[in-house]
């Protein structure tokens, strides 16, 4: 069986983001035969604009994102919650990956959503909005792969999630479910 490639997209651009740290911890949970990479450069992708999305003149940053999503077997999204919803950077990624309409790079890809917030609601609203957006964009949301982390400022304020056994277990389960969805898709193809 071929290697499974999971592309990770983090919805927080902050250097010390705990969502970024959760992505780093998820990379550590990759079993043999699974490559998890964290995409860099989301801040450089212009906001989606159909006037920019013209064959032959799509911004290079957006083309790079689309190519990375297309090359991946699955996508892992990590989202904080900004003002009760997903951050603009993550919504922008979904928008670019969903185009051209009906054939975008995310179409048919298994997608897992991990949400994390300083609040006790574990970014539940952002999680739900991300799931909705991905589904409309054509991604296949793997509900069994979902994970939500609450009060992350307290929980991970002094400790990287990679040093938290429970977090690693949750992230490992997310990765396992995402890989199972990829394998199922391969068998049914």
Backbone as numpy.savetxt, mean C-alpha at the origin, in Angstrom:
# Nx Ny Nz CAx CAy CAz Cx Cy Cz
7.77 -22.40 -8.47 6.93 -21.23 -8.47 7.82 -19.99 -8.47
7.40 -18.96 -9.18 8.21 -17.74 -9.28 8.11 -16.91 -8.01
9.08 -16.03 -7.86 9.10 -15.14 -6.71 7.88 -14.22 -6.74
7.35 -13.91 -5.57 6.23 -12.98 -5.44 6.78 -11.61 -5.08
6.37 -10.61 -5.87 6.84 -9.23 -5.65 5.69 -8.40 -5.10
5.92 -7.82 -3.92 4.94 -6.96 -3.28 5.49 -5.54 -3.26
4.74 -4.62 -3.81 5.11 -3.21 -3.81 4.39 -2.53 -2.66
5.15 -1.84 -1.83 4.59 -1.16 -0.67 4.58 0.34 -0.92
3.41 0.94 -0.68 3.22 2.38 -0.87 2.77 2.96 0.47
3.52 3.95 0.96 3.27 4.53 2.27 2.64 5.91 2.09
1.50 6.11 2.72 0.74 7.34 2.57 1.22 8.50 3.41
2.31 8.35 4.14 2.88 9.45 4.91 4.25 9.78 4.34
4.48 11.06 4.10 5.78 11.50 3.57 6.76 11.91 4.66
6.31 11.95 5.89 7.14 12.40 7.00 8.30 11.43 7.23
9.49 11.99 7.40 10.70 11.16 7.56 10.58 10.17 8.71
10.02 10.60 9.83 9.90 9.72 11.00 8.57 9.02 11.11
7.88 8.87 10.01 6.53 8.30 10.00 6.50 6.88 10.57
5.58 6.66 11.48 5.40 5.31 12.01 4.80 4.40 10.94
4.00 4.96 10.03 3.50 4.16 8.91 4.67 3.65 8.07
5.67 4.50 7.88 6.88 4.08 7.15 7.60 2.98 7.92
7.67 3.14 9.23 8.32 2.12 10.06 7.56 0.79 10.01
6.23 0.86 9.95 5.45 -0.37 9.80 5.75 -1.03 8.47
5.93 -0.23 7.42 6.30 -0.78 6.11 7.67 -1.46 6.20
8.60 -0.83 6.87 9.93 -1.43 7.05 9.84 -2.74 7.81
8.99 -2.78 8.82 8.80 -4.02 9.59 8.16 -5.09 8.71
7.22 -4.69 7.86 6.58 -5.67 6.96 7.62 -6.31 6.04
8.58 -5.52 5.58 9.65 -6.06 4.72 10.36 -7.20 5.44
10.57 -7.03 6.75 11.28 -8.05 7.52 10.50 -9.36 7.65
9.19 -9.30 7.44 8.37 -10.50 7.59 8.30 -11.34 6.32
8.93 -10.86 5.25 8.83 -11.56 3.97 9.45 -12.95 4.06
8.66 -13.97 3.74 9.22 -15.33 3.71 10.09 -15.52 2.47
10.79 -16.63 2.42 11.59 -16.95 1.24 10.69 -16.93 0.01
11.22 -16.38 -1.07 10.47 -16.33 -2.31 9.56 -15.12 -2.43
9.58 -14.24 -1.44 8.76 -13.04 -1.47 9.67 -11.82 -1.33
9.56 -10.92 -2.29 10.32 -9.67 -2.26 9.35 -8.53 -2.00
9.57 -7.82 -0.90 8.74 -6.66 -0.57 9.61 -5.42 -0.71
9.19 -4.50 -1.55 9.95 -3.26 -1.72 9.06 -2.08 -1.37
9.69 -1.05 -0.82 8.98 0.19 -0.48 9.28 1.19 -1.58
8.22 1.70 -2.20 8.37 2.66 -3.29 8.80 4.01 -2.73
9.78 4.59 -3.39 10.28 5.92 -3.01 9.83 6.92 -4.07
9.63 8.16 -3.65 9.36 9.22 -4.63 7.90 9.62 -4.78
7.04 9.22 -3.85 5.63 9.58 -3.99 5.42 11.09 -3.96
6.27 11.81 -3.25 6.11 13.27 -3.15 6.36 13.96 -4.48
7.08 13.33 -5.38 7.41 13.95 -6.67 6.35 13.72 -7.75
5.38 12.88 -7.47 4.35 12.58 -8.47 3.33 13.72 -8.46
3.10 14.36 -9.60 2.12 15.45 -9.62 0.71 14.92 -9.35
-0.15 15.81 -8.86 -1.54 15.41 -8.67 -2.11 14.96 -10.00
-2.96 13.92 -9.94 -3.54 13.40 -11.16 -4.33 14.50 -11.86
-4.09 14.60 -13.16 -4.75 15.59 -13.99 -4.82 14.97 -15.39
-6.02 14.82 -15.90 -6.19 14.19 -17.20 -5.44 14.92 -18.30
-5.22 16.22 -18.13 -4.46 16.98 -19.12 -3.00 16.53 -19.17
-2.48 16.00 -18.04 -1.11 15.49 -17.99 -1.01 14.04 -18.45
-2.13 13.35 -18.38 -2.16 11.92 -18.68 -2.44 11.68 -20.17
-1.48 12.10 -20.97 -1.59 12.01 -22.42 -0.44 11.12 -22.92
-0.78 10.12 -23.71 0.24 9.20 -24.23 1.42 9.97 -24.79
2.60 9.58 -24.36 3.82 10.21 -24.84 4.28 11.39 -24.00
3.41 11.88 -23.10 3.85 13.02 -22.28 3.42 12.89 -20.82
3.15 11.67 -20.37 2.84 11.43 -18.96 4.10 11.76 -18.16
3.97 12.48 -17.04 5.15 12.80 -16.23 5.94 11.54 -15.88
7.25 11.66 -15.93 8.13 10.51 -15.69 7.87 9.86 -14.33
7.60 10.67 -13.32 7.35 10.12 -11.98 6.10 9.25 -11.97
5.07 9.67 -12.69 3.83 8.89 -12.77 4.05 7.61 -13.58
4.81 7.69 -14.65 5.14 6.50 -15.45 5.91 5.49 -14.61
6.85 6.00 -13.81 7.64 5.13 -12.95 6.75 4.41 -11.93
5.82 5.14 -11.35 4.88 4.53 -10.41 4.06 3.46 -11.11
3.50 3.78 -12.24 2.68 2.81 -12.98 3.48 1.56 -13.33
4.72 1.74 -13.73 5.57 0.60 -14.08 5.83 -0.27 -12.85
6.07 0.37 -11.72 6.32 -0.38 -10.48 5.09 -1.17 -10.06
3.92 -0.55 -10.13 2.68 -1.24 -9.78 2.44 -2.40 -10.76
2.65 -2.15 -12.04 2.44 -3.18 -13.06 3.38 -4.37 -12.85
4.61 -4.12 -12.43 5.59 -5.18 -12.24 5.36 -5.99 -10.97
4.60 -5.43 -10.04 4.34 -6.11 -8.77 3.24 -7.15 -8.94
3.31 -8.18 -8.11 2.25 -9.18 -8.08 1.12 -8.75 -7.15
1.46 -7.89 -6.19 0.48 -7.40 -5.21 0.97 -6.06 -4.68
0.05 -5.34 -4.06 0.36 -4.02 -3.51 -0.05 -3.99 -2.05
0.82 -3.42 -1.23 0.56 -3.22 0.19 0.51 -1.72 0.44
-0.64 -1.22 0.87 -0.81 0.20 1.14 -0.81 0.43 2.64
-0.06 1.43 3.08 -0.07 1.82 4.48 -0.60 3.24 4.57
-1.65 3.43 5.35 -2.27 4.73 5.41 -2.44 5.25 6.82
-1.98 6.48 7.04 -2.38 7.18 8.25 -3.77 7.76 8.01
-4.27 8.50 8.98 -5.56 9.16 8.81 -5.37 10.66 8.97
-5.67 11.38 7.90 -5.58 12.84 7.92 -6.98 13.41 7.83
-7.39 14.12 8.85 -8.71 14.75 8.88 -9.83 13.76 8.53
-9.72 12.58 9.06 -10.78 11.60 8.92 -10.78 10.81 7.63
-9.71 10.88 6.84 -9.68 10.11 5.59 -8.23 9.81 5.21
-8.05 9.18 4.04 -6.71 8.86 3.59 -5.99 10.13 3.13
-4.67 10.16 3.22 -3.91 11.33 2.79 -3.94 11.49 1.27
-3.81 12.73 0.84 -3.87 13.05 -0.60 -2.81 12.29 -1.39
-1.63 12.09 -0.82 -0.57 11.42 -1.56 -0.97 9.98 -1.92
-1.65 9.31 -0.99 -2.06 7.94 -1.27 -3.22 7.90 -2.27
-4.15 8.80 -2.15 -5.26 8.89 -3.11 -4.71 9.17 -4.50
-3.70 10.05 -4.59 -3.07 10.38 -5.86 -2.42 9.15 -6.50
-1.77 8.34 -5.69 -1.15 7.10 -6.18 -2.21 6.18 -6.77
-3.32 6.03 -6.05 -4.40 5.17 -6.54 -4.95 5.73 -7.85
-5.11 7.05 -7.93 -5.62 7.66 -9.16 -4.71 7.40 -10.35
-3.41 7.63 -10.20 -2.48 7.38 -11.31 -2.44 5.90 -11.69
-2.46 5.01 -10.68 -2.38 3.57 -10.95 -3.65 3.02 -11.58
-4.75 3.77 -11.47 -6.02 3.30 -12.01 -6.22 3.65 -13.49
-5.34 4.46 -14.03 -5.49 4.93 -15.41 -4.47 4.27 -16.31
-4.74 4.11 -17.58 -5.96 4.44 -18.29 -7.14 3.64 -17.74
-8.30 4.28 -17.76 -9.50 3.70 -17.20 -9.73 2.28 -17.73
-9.96 1.38 -16.81 -10.27 0.00 -17.19 -9.06 -0.88 -17.43
-7.89 -0.27 -17.61 -6.68 -1.06 -17.87 -5.49 -0.61 -17.03
-5.75 0.19 -16.00 -4.66 0.71 -15.17 -3.83 -0.39 -14.53
-2.65 -0.01 -14.06 -1.70 -0.96 -13.50 -2.23 -1.70 -12.27
-3.16 -1.09 -11.55 -3.68 -1.71 -10.33 -4.82 -2.70 -10.61
-5.35 -2.67 -11.82 -6.50 -3.51 -12.17 -6.18 -4.99 -11.95
-7.00 -5.62 -11.15 -6.87 -7.04 -10.89 -5.78 -7.42 -9.90
-5.04 -6.46 -9.37 -3.94 -6.76 -8.43 -4.51 -6.97 -7.02
-4.03 -8.00 -6.33 -4.37 -8.12 -4.92 -3.76 -6.95 -4.14
-4.57 -6.34 -3.28 -4.12 -5.17 -2.51 -4.50 -5.38 -1.05
-3.55 -5.12 -0.16 -3.82 -5.14 1.27 -3.69 -3.72 1.80
-4.55 -3.39 2.76 -4.52 -2.06 3.37 -4.20 -2.21 4.85
-3.16 -1.50 5.27 -2.79 -1.41 6.68 -2.96 0.04 7.08
-3.68 0.27 8.17 -3.88 1.64 8.62 -3.34 1.79 10.03
-2.86 3.00 10.32 -2.29 3.27 11.63 -2.49 4.73 11.98
-2.83 4.95 13.24 -3.14 6.30 13.68 -2.79 6.48 15.15
-2.60 7.73 15.52 -2.38 8.03 16.94 -3.68 7.90 17.74
-4.80 7.87 17.05 -6.10 7.78 17.73 -6.44 6.33 18.06
-7.38 6.14 18.96 -7.81 4.77 19.28 -8.60 4.10 18.16
-9.06 4.86 17.15 -9.86 4.23 16.08 -8.99 3.57 15.01
-7.69 3.62 15.15 -6.76 2.91 14.26 -6.93 3.31 12.79
-7.25 4.58 12.57 -7.43 5.10 11.20 -8.51 4.35 10.45
-9.55 3.97 11.16 -10.63 3.18 10.55 -11.28 3.90 9.37
-11.45 5.22 9.46 -12.08 5.95 8.35 -11.16 5.96 7.14
-9.88 6.22 7.36 -8.92 6.20 6.25 -8.84 4.81 5.64
-8.88 3.80 6.51 -8.84 2.42 6.04 -10.02 2.15 5.10
-11.22 2.51 5.57 -12.42 2.28 4.76 -12.40 3.05 3.45
-11.95 4.30 3.49 -11.89 5.10 2.27 -10.84 4.56 1.30
-9.74 4.05 1.83 -8.71 3.46 0.97 -9.23 2.20 0.30
-9.88 1.35 1.07 -10.48 0.12 0.52 -11.47 0.48 -0.59
-12.31 1.46 -0.33 -13.31 1.87 -1.33 -12.63 2.38 -2.60
-11.64 3.24 -2.44 -10.95 3.82 -3.59 -10.24 2.76 -4.41
-9.54 1.84 -3.73 -8.83 0.77 -4.43 -9.81 -0.11 -5.20
-10.93 -0.45 -4.57 -11.92 -1.30 -5.24 -12.49 -0.64 -6.48
-12.80 0.64 -6.38 -13.33 1.36 -7.54 -12.27 1.47 -8.63
-11.00 1.61 -8.21 -9.90 1.73 -9.16 -9.60 0.42 -9.89
-10.14 -0.69 -9.41 -9.94 -1.97 -10.08 -9.05 -2.95 -9.34
-8.49 -2.53 -8.20 -7.69 -3.44 -7.39 -8.58 -4.45 -6.69
-8.01 -5.58 -6.33 -8.75 -6.63 -5.61 -8.33 -6.55 -4.15
-9.19 -5.95 -3.34 -8.87 -5.78 -1.92 -8.94 -7.12 -1.22
-7.86 -7.47 -0.54 -7.79 -8.72 0.22 -8.13 -8.39 1.67
-9.40 -8.52 1.99 -9.89 -8.15 3.32 -9.18 -8.92 4.43
-8.86 -10.19 4.19 -8.20 -11.01 5.20 -6.79 -10.52 5.51
-6.24 -9.68 4.64 -4.88 -9.18 4.82 -4.85 -7.84 5.56
-6.00 -7.29 5.88 -6.06 -5.99 6.52 -5.46 -6.03 7.92
-4.87 -4.89 8.30 -4.36 -4.73 9.67 -4.58 -3.27 10.05
-4.88 -3.05 11.33 -5.08 -1.71 11.82 -4.35 -1.56 13.15
-3.65 -0.44 13.29 -2.87 -0.17 14.49 -3.36 1.13 15.11
-3.73 1.08 16.39 -4.23 2.25 17.11 -3.16 2.81 18.05
-3.37 4.01 18.47 -2.50 4.72 19.43 -1.01 4.47 19.17
-0.62 4.65 17.93 0.75 4.32 17.54 1.79 5.25 18.16
1.40 6.46 18.51 2.35 7.36 19.18 2.81 6.79 20.50
1.89 6.23 21.23 2.22 5.59 22.52 2.91 4.26 22.29
2.35 3.47 21.39 2.85 2.10 21.20 4.25 2.07 20.58
4.47 2.92 19.57 5.74 2.88 18.86 6.57 4.16 19.03
6.22 4.97 20.00 6.94 6.23 20.21 8.41 6.04 20.54
8.72 5.00 21.26 10.10 4.74 21.67 10.69 3.48 21.05
9.85 2.71 20.38 10.28 1.43 19.82 9.82 1.30 18.38
10.71 0.92 17.50 10.37 0.65 16.10 9.45 -0.55 16.05
8.42 -0.53 15.19 7.52 -1.68 15.08 8.23 -3.00 14.81
9.41 -2.95 14.21 10.15 -4.19 13.95 10.63 -4.85 15.24
10.57 -4.11 16.34 10.97 -4.67 17.64 9.76 -5.05 18.49
8.59 -5.00 17.90 7.34 -5.32 18.59 6.83 -6.65 18.03
6.90 -7.69 18.84 6.55 -9.04 18.37 5.11 -9.11 17.87
4.18 -8.44 18.54 2.78 -8.48 18.12 2.60 -7.79 16.76
3.28 -6.65 16.58 3.20 -5.95 15.29 3.77 -6.81 14.18
4.90 -7.45 14.44 5.49 -8.33 13.42 4.57 -9.49 13.09
3.89 -10.02 14.09 2.94 -11.10 13.85 1.79 -10.61 12.98
1.24 -9.43 13.28 0.15 -8.87 12.48 0.60 -8.60 11.05
1.76 -7.99 10.90 2.27 -7.67 9.57 2.61 -8.94 8.80
3.16 -9.93 9.49 3.45 -11.21 8.86 2.19 -11.88 8.35
1.10 -11.78 9.12 -0.17 -12.35 8.69 -0.70 -11.61 7.47
-0.51 -10.29 7.44 -0.92 -9.49 6.28 -0.17 -9.95 5.04
1.13 -10.07 5.16 1.96 -10.51 4.03 1.55 -11.92 3.59
1.35 -12.80 4.55 0.95 -14.19 4.24 -0.36 -14.21 3.45
-1.35 -13.45 3.89 -2.64 -13.42 3.20 -2.52 -12.82 1.80
-1.67 -11.81 1.67 -1.45 -11.19 0.36 -0.78 -12.18 -0.60
0.21 -12.91 -0.10 0.89 -13.91 -0.92 -0.09 -15.03 -1.30
-0.94 -15.43 -0.36 -1.95 -16.47 -0.66 -2.89 -15.99 -1.77
-3.25 -14.71 -1.75 -4.13 -14.17 -2.80 -3.43 -14.19 -4.16
-2.12 -13.89 -4.17 -1.35 -13.94 -5.42 -1.30 -15.38 -5.93
-1.01 -16.32 -5.04 -0.92 -17.72 -5.45 -2.26 -18.23 -5.97
-3.33 -17.83 -5.33 -4.67 -18.22 -5.76 -4.97 -17.66 -7.16
-4.58 -16.41 -7.38 -4.79 -15.78 -8.69 -3.98 -16.50 -9.76
-2.77 -16.93 -9.42 -1.93 -17.64 -10.39 -2.56 -18.98 -10.76
-3.08 -19.69 -9.78 -3.69 -20.99 -10.00 -4.95 -20.84 -10.87
-5.70 -19.79 -10.63 -6.97 -19.59 -11.34 -6.82 -18.85 -12.67
-5.58 -18.49 -13.01 -5.37 -17.74 -14.26 -5.42 -18.64 -15.47
